[in-house]
C-alpha cells in the first residue's frame, strides 16, 4: 500500500499543488483583466453620456438660433419701409 508519506505520493501531491497554484494565478490574472475591461466600459459609457448631453445642448442651441433667425426675419418684414411711405 502506498501511503501519503511515500515518494510517489509526495511527488504527486507536489505536482497537484503546483497545478492548483498555477490555476489560481491564472484565475487572478483573468479577474484583473475583467476589472480593467469593466473600468474601460465604464469610461466609455461616461464618454457616451457626455457626448449625448453635448448633442442635446447643441440641438437646443440650434433650435434657439432658428427661432431667433425666424423672429428677426418677421421683424424685418414688419418694419420694412413701404414704397409709398
Secondary structure, DSSP 8 states (H G I E B T S, - for coil): ---TTSHHHHHHHHHHHHHHHHHHHHHHHHHHHHHHHHHHHHHHHHHHHHHHHHHHHHHHHHHHHHHHHHHHHHHHHHH---TT-
